[in-house]
């Protein structure tokens, strides 16, 4: 019986029973189990939505309460904890954003509390620092010399930050990166625990880690205390479905529950929660075999790309490469580049979309392809055929690669991640940066062109999206590297959240 429950989906099953009973609804929501969308004059599109609404219920007898779970939600969360290796799991209906905010607000409980933070974090982390009134000590990520892409901070940087700031409330990292890249977390977890502070990990893109021998180790298995996963990104939940996993005694779980109750809706989405339950159930019943199709498709793609010399694939340097900041790659994330440099990442994404293949994201150099359990061999073949057509139609006769050579990382680039210009070996650890909610007054802000912004303090957040990592936060000084990055984003037409001028012709800065 216990094994049957492990493979079942208690919350999802409760909603199926609710739908089959066809009770008359005298409670919210107002669509009344989808009836408001049905009728002779309703379109088929509305009928499709009405089917979802049949399980879009509220906290009534039998459906439990996310903020005080005692029944099927509690059982579903316990099964999720067992599946992912946590001591306790919380369902999130506001994506990983809600989990990141909850973790920060549960460790930073007084204004001025110091949190060690990897600089290239999602905007939700910056927002959490603002809500907490915390002081962030930013740690520079390590940059992979071959690709120029960033991974987690070095062990030496974390050790020095913990030495400098013994009162820090914890260390928050993003792993894996949006490119599926990473490095071992276990040494950093051991460092944190030796200093009595929790390791918090935004594992939004790694919910599948540890679920198959070919996949990297999960943050929980590496010893992290609080881990946020976007179950909707690389697994099978509905969009906004995420989980927060905790273990050990370094997090105040009662306070965390209270913070999540503050941050999440008091009327959480039951379809989203059911999809979390069902996603976990699929993992439990399918086991590693659940990923075999997606992994086979990824392998087929890599083999096919090896026969298309125009396109390079980012990969770790391998055992012969010596010590590296980049040793872990999610096999279900492919990061490709036009090795001839004829197309930027943005342009290659446009070309792929015109061929009916939609990537996860792109930047000025790379295109990120996210595969998953639902990706088929036919999907992989369609992508390869699209790349072949791009090669044939774009540059006839030029299939010989210009070479996927190393992207030399110059020291100036590192200033984006708060590394100073001096020779101090610990300059990769910033001074505390205060965050808060007090807005700048209009009289304190002026608008300048990007070309005029060098040395000024930003008065707005600039967030290339995706992936949602702020290039600038309010108060951050604009360096030469950042200015050039802003110009590149402007000239490429990249989508950015935050700026008052969406075309990035100008930027708001603090008045001198």
C-alpha positions in Angstrom: 0.0 0.0 0.0 2.8 2.4 0.8 4.5 1.7 -2.6 1.1 2.4 -4.3 0.9 5.8 -2.6 4.5 6.6 -3.5 3.6 6.1 -7.2 0.3 7.8 -7.0 -0.5 11.5 -7.0 -2.8 12.2 -4.1 -3.7 15.8 -4.8 -4.3 15.2 -8.5 -6.4 12.2 -7.7 -8.5 14.2 -5.2 -9.2 16.7 -7.9 -10.2 13.9 -10.4 -12.7 12.6 -7.7 -14.0 16.2 -7.3 -14.6 16.5 -11.1 -16.3 13.1 -11.3 -18.7 13.9 -8.5 -20.2 16.9 -10.4 -21.2 18.7 -7.2 -23.0 22.0 -7.6 -20.6 24.9 -6.8 -21.8 27.5 -4.4 -18.2 28.7 -3.7 -15.5 30.5 -5.6 -14.1 30.6 -8.3 -16.8 32.3 -10.3 -16.6 30.2 -13.4 -18.4 27.4 -11.4 -16.3 24.4 -12.6 -16.1 25.9 -16.0 -19.9 26.1 -16.6 -19.7 29.9 -17.2 -17.7 29.1 -20.4 -20.0 26.4 -21.7 -23.1 26.8 -23.8 -24.4 26.7 -27.4 -22.8 30.1 -28.2 -19.4 29.2 -26.7 -16.4 28.6 -28.9 -14.3 25.4 -28.8 -11.5 27.4 -27.4 -13.6 28.3 -24.4 -14.6 24.6 -24.0 -10.9 23.7 -23.8 -10.3 26.2 -21.0 -13.5 25.0 -19.3 -12.0 21.5 -19.0 -9.1 22.9 -17.0 -11.6 24.8 -14.9 -13.2 21.6 -13.8 -10.3 21.1 -11.4 -9.7 24.8 -10.7 -11.2 24.6 -7.2 -10.5 26.3 -3.8 -10.0 25.1 -0.2 -13.1 23.0 0.3 -13.6 19.7 2.1 -11.2 17.2 0.6 -8.9 19.5 -1.3 -6.8 20.7 1.7 -5.1 24.1 2.2 -1.6 24.9 0.9 -1.0 27.3 3.8 -2.0 24.7 6.4 -1.7 21.3 4.7 -3.2 18.4 6.6 -4.5 16.1 3.8 -3.7 15.5 0.2 -1.4 18.5 -0.2 0.6 17.5 2.8 0.8 13.9 1.5 1.8 15.2 -2.0 4.6 17.4 -0.5 5.9 14.5 1.6 6.1 12.3 -1.4 7.9 15.1 -3.3 10.4 15.4 -0.4 11.1 11.7 -0.6 11.5 11.9 -4.4 14.0 14.8 -4.4 15.9 13.9 -1.2 14.6 16.6 1.0 13.5 16.5 4.6 10.6 18.9 3.8 9.2 20.3 0.5 6.9 23.2 -0.1 4.8 23.6 -3.2 5.2 27.0 -4.9 2.5 28.5 -7.2 4.5 31.6 -7.9 7.5 30.0 -9.6 11.0 29.9 -8.2 10.6 33.7 -7.6 8.4 32.9 -4.6 11.0 30.4 -3.3 14.0 32.8 -3.7 12.1 35.5 -1.9 11.0 33.2 0.9 14.5 31.9 1.5 16.0 35.4 1.6 13.3 36.8 3.9 13.7 33.8 6.3 17.5 34.2 6.7 17.7 38.0 6.5 15.3 39.0 9.3 16.6 42.5 10.2 17.6 45.5 8.0 21.3 45.4 7.3 21.7 41.6 7.6 24.6 40.5 5.3 24.0 37.8 2.7 26.7 36.5 0.5 25.4 36.4 -3.0 26.7 35.3 -6.4 26.6 38.4 -8.6 25.0 36.9 -11.7 21.7 35.9 -10.0 18.1 36.1 -11.2 16.3 39.4 -10.6 14.1 37.7 -8.0 17.2 37.5 -5.7 17.8 41.3 -6.1 14.2 41.9 -5.3 14.5 39.7 -2.2 17.4 41.7 -1.0 15.4 44.9 -1.5 12.4 43.5 0.4 14.7 42.3 3.3 16.6 45.6 3.4 19.7 43.4 3.3 23.3 44.1 2.6 24.6 42.0 -0.2 28.3 40.9 -0.4 28.6 40.0 -4.1 30.9 37.2 -5.1 32.2 37.2 -8.6 31.4 34.1 -10.6 34.2 32.2 -12.2 34.4 32.7 -16.0 35.1 29.8 -18.3 38.0 30.9 -20.6 36.7 28.8 -23.5 33.2 30.3 -23.7 33.3 33.4 -21.6 30.3 32.2 -19.7 30.0 32.3 -15.9 29.7 29.6 -13.3 29.6 29.7 -9.5 32.2 31.6 -7.4 35.4 29.8 -6.5 36.0 28.0 -3.2 38.7 30.6 -2.4 36.3 33.5 -2.9 33.6 31.8 -0.6 36.2 31.1 2.0 37.5 34.7 2.0 33.9 36.1 2.1 33.1 33.9 5.1 36.3 35.1 6.8 35.6 38.8 6.2 31.9 38.6 7.1 31.5 36.1 10.0 28.1 37.4 10.7 26.8 36.6 7.2 23.4 34.9 7.2 24.2 32.5 4.4 25.5 32.0 0.9 23.1 32.1 -2.1 24.2 30.7 -5.4 22.6 30.0 -8.8 23.4 26.4 -10.0 23.2 25.3 -12.8 23.4 28.5 -14.9 20.8 29.3 -17.5 23.3 27.6 -20.0 23.2 24.4 -18.0 26.8 25.0 -16.8 28.1 24.4 -13.3 30.8 23.2 -10.9 30.8 21.1 -7.7 28.7 22.5 -4.9 29.8 20.0 -2.2 33.0 21.9 -1.2 31.0 25.2 -0.9 28.3 23.5 1.3 31.1 22.1 3.5 32.6 25.6 3.9 29.3 27.1 4.8 28.5 24.4 7.3 31.9 24.8 8.9 31.0 28.5 9.5 27.4 27.6 10.7 25.6 29.3 7.8 23.2 27.7 5.3 23.9 27.2 1.6 20.9 28.4 -0.4 20.7 27.4 -4.1 18.5 28.7 -6.9 18.3 25.4 -8.8 15.6 26.7 -11.1 17.0 25.0 -14.1 18.1 21.8 -12.3 14.9 20.2 -11.0 15.8 17.1 -12.9 19.3 16.8 -11.5 20.0 13.6 -9.7 17.0 11.8 -11.2 19.1 9.8 -13.8 22.7 8.5 -13.7 23.6 10.7 -16.7 22.4 13.9 -14.9 24.5 15.9 -12.6 24.2 15.7 -8.8 21.4 17.7 -7.2 22.1 20.6 -4.9 20.4 18.7 -2.0 22.6 15.7 -2.5 25.6 18.1 -2.5 24.5 19.3 1.0 22.6 22.5 0.3 20.2 23.6 3.0 17.5 25.3 1.0 17.0 24.6 -2.7 14.5 26.2 -5.1 13.5 24.3 -8.3 11.3 25.4 -11.2 9.5 22.1 -11.8 7.9 23.7 -14.8 11.3 24.4 -16.6 13.0 21.1 -17.1 10.3 18.7 -15.7 6.6 18.6 -16.5 4.6 20.9 -14.2 2.5 23.8 -15.4 4.2 27.2 -15.8 4.6 28.8 -12.3 4.8 25.4 -10.7 7.9 25.1 -8.5 9.2 23.5 -5.3 11.3 24.6 -2.3 13.2 21.8 -0.6 14.9 22.1 2.8 17.1 19.9 5.0 19.2 20.2 8.1 18.7 22.6 11.0 20.2 25.8 9.7 16.9 27.2 8.4 14.0 28.3 10.6 11.2 26.3 8.9 8.4 27.9 10.9 9.5 31.3 9.8 9.9 30.0 6.2 6.3 28.8 6.2 5.2 32.2 7.4 7.2 34.0 4.8 5.8 31.8 2.0 2.3 32.5 3.3 3.0 36.2 3.0 4.4 35.8 -0.5 2.0 33.4 -2.1 -1.6 33.9 -2.9 -4.2 32.9 -0.3 -6.1 31.4 -3.2 -3.4 29.2 -4.8 -3.9 27.5 -8.2 -5.0 23.9 -7.8 -4.2 23.0 -11.4 -0.6 24.2 -10.8 -0.4 22.3 -7.5 -1.9 19.2 -9.2 0.7 19.4 -11.9 3.5 19.5 -9.3 2.1 16.3 -7.7 1.7 14.6 -11.1 5.2 15.6 -12.2 6.7 14.0 -9.1 4.5 10.9 -9.6 5.8 10.5 -13.2 9.4 10.6 -11.8 8.5 8.0 -9.2 6.7 5.6 -11.5 9.1 6.1 -14.5 12.4 6.2 -12.7 15.5 6.9 -14.8 13.7 5.5 -17.9 11.6 8.7 -17.8 14.5 10.6 -19.2 15.8 8.1 -21.7 13.9 9.6 -24.7 15.1 13.1 -24.0 18.7 12.0 -23.4 18.7 10.0 -26.6 17.4 13.0 -28.5 20.2 15.1 -27.0 22.8 12.6 -28.0 21.4 12.5 -31.5 21.6 16.2 -31.7 25.3 16.2 -30.5 26.2 13.6 -33.1 24.4 15.5 -35.8 26.1 18.8 -34.8 29.5 17.1 -35.0 28.7 16.7 -38.8 27.8 20.4 -39.1 31.2 22.1 -38.6 29.6 25.5 -38.9 28.1 25.1 -35.5 30.0 24.6 -32.3 28.7 23.2 -29.0 29.9 24.5 -25.6 31.2 21.7 -23.4 33.5 21.4 -20.4 37.2 21.3 -21.2 37.5 17.6 -20.1 39.9 15.8 -17.8 42.9 17.0 -19.9 42.0 20.6 -19.4 43.2 20.7 -15.8 41.5 22.8 -13.1 38.4 24.5 -14.6 35.6 26.7 -13.4 33.3 24.6 -15.7 33.1 20.9 -15.1 29.4 20.2 -15.1 27.1 20.4 -18.1 23.4 19.4 -18.2 23.1 17.0 -21.1 19.6 18.3 -21.7 20.9 21.8 -22.4 22.8 22.4 -25.7 24.6 25.7 -26.1 25.4 26.3 -29.7 27.3 29.0 -31.6 27.8 29.9 -35.3 31.5 29.2 -35.4 31.8 31.3 -38.6 30.5 34.3 -36.6 28.2 35.1 -39.5 25.2 35.1 -37.2 24.9 36.3 -33.7 23.0 34.3 -31.2 20.0 36.6 -31.6 20.1 36.2 -35.4 20.5 32.4 -35.2 17.5 32.2 -32.9 15.4 34.2 -35.4 16.5 31.8 -38.2 15.6 28.8 -36.1 12.2 30.2 -35.2 11.5 30.8 -38.9 12.2 27.1 -39.3 9.7 26.2 -36.6 12.3 25.4 -33.9 12.0 27.7 -30.9 15.1 27.9 -28.6 15.0 28.7 -24.9 17.1 31.9 -25.2 20.0 33.5 -27.0 22.6 36.2 -26.4 25.1 37.9 -28.6 27.0 34.7 -29.2 25.0 31.7 -28.2 21.7 29.9 -28.6 20.5 27.8 -25.7 18.3 24.7 -26.5 16.4 23.2 -23.6 15.4 19.5 -24.1 13.4 17.4 -21.7 11.5 14.2 -21.1 9.1 15.2 -23.9 11.7 15.8 -26.5 11.7 13.2 -29.3 14.2 11.9 -31.8 12.0 13.5 -34.5 12.3 16.9 -32.7 16.1 16.5 -32.7 16.1 15.6 -36.4 13.9 18.6 -37.3 16.4 20.9 -35.5 19.3 19.4 -37.4 17.5 19.8 -40.7 16.8 23.4 -39.8 20.5 24.0 -39.1 21.4 22.3 -42.4 19.1 24.6 -44.3 20.5 27.6 -42.6 24.0 26.5 -43.6 22.9 25.9 -47.2 20.9 29.1 -47.7 22.9 31.5 -45.6 26.4 31.0 -46.6 26.6 28.7 -49.7 29.9 26.9 -49.9 31.1 28.1 -46.5 30.4 25.0 -44.4 34.1 24.8 -43.4 34.2 26.1 -39.9 36.1 29.2 -39.0 36.8 27.3 -35.8 35.1 27.4 -32.4 38.1 28.9 -30.7 38.4 30.1 -27.2 36.7 33.3 -26.2 39.5 35.2 -24.4 38.2 36.7 -21.2 39.8 40.0 -20.6 40.2 41.4 -17.1 38.0 44.4 -17.9 35.0 42.1 -18.5 35.0 41.0 -14.9 34.0 44.4 -13.6 30.5 43.5 -14.5 30.6 41.1 -11.6 31.9 43.7 -9.1 35.6 42.8 -9.4 37.7 45.9 -8.7 40.6 47.1 -10.9 43.4 46.5 -8.3 45.6 43.5 -8.0 44.2 42.3 -4.7 43.6 38.6 -5.1 40.4 38.9 -3.0 38.9 41.7 -5.1 36.3 39.2 -6.3 34.5 39.7 -3.0 32.6 43.1 -3.0 32.1 45.4 -0.1 28.5 45.2 1.4 25.9 46.8 -0.9 22.8 48.1 0.9 19.4 47.3 -0.7 16.1 48.7 0.2 12.6 49.7 -1.0 12.9 53.5 -0.9 12.6 54.8 -4.4 14.6 57.6 -5.8 12.8 60.9 -6.1 12.3 62.3 -9.7 14.6 65.2 -8.7 17.4 62.7 -8.0 17.3 61.2 -11.4 18.5 62.3 -14.8 18.5 60.7 -18.2 21.6 60.3 -20.3 22.6 58.4 -23.4 24.4 55.1 -23.1 27.5 56.8 -24.4 27.4 59.4 -21.6 26.7 56.8 -18.8 30.3 55.8 -18.0 31.0 56.2 -14.3 27.4 57.1 -13.4 25.3 55.2 -10.9 22.3 53.5 -12.4 18.9 54.7 -11.2 17.0 51.7 -12.7 17.4 48.0 -13.2 18.5 46.7 -16.6 17.6 43.1 -17.0 18.2 41.3 -20.4 15.3 38.8 -20.6 15.7 35.9 -20.8 17.5 34.9 -18.7 16.5 37.6 -16.2 19.9 38.3 -14.7 20.3 42.1 -14.0 23.1 43.7 -15.8 22.6 46.7 -13.5 20.8 47.3 -10.3 20.0 50.8 -8.9 23.0 52.3 -7.4 25.5 50.2 -9.3 28.3 52.1 -11.1 28.4 51.8 -14.9 31.8 50.6 -16.0 33.3 50.6 -19.5 32.4 46.9 -19.8 28.8 47.5 -18.8 28.5 50.5 -21.1 29.7 48.4 -24.0 27.3 45.7 -23.0 24.4 48.2 -22.9 25.4 49.4 -26.4 25.4 45.8 -27.7 22.0 45.1 -26.2 20.7 48.3 -27.8 22.2 47.7 -31.2 21.0 44.1 -31.3 17.4 45.0 -30.3 17.6 42.6 -27.3 14.6 42.6 -25.0 15.3 44.1 -21.6 13.0 44.5 -18.5 13.3 47.5 -16.2 14.5 50.4 -18.3 12.2 53.4 -18.8 13.5 53.5 -22.4 12.9 50.0 -23.8 15.0 50.7 -26.8 18.0 51.6 -24.5 18.8 54.8 -26.4 19.0 56.4 -22.9 19.3 55.2 -19.3 18.3 56.7 -16.0 21.1 57.6 -13.6 21.5 59.3 -10.3 22.2 63.0 -10.5 25.7 63.9 -9.4 
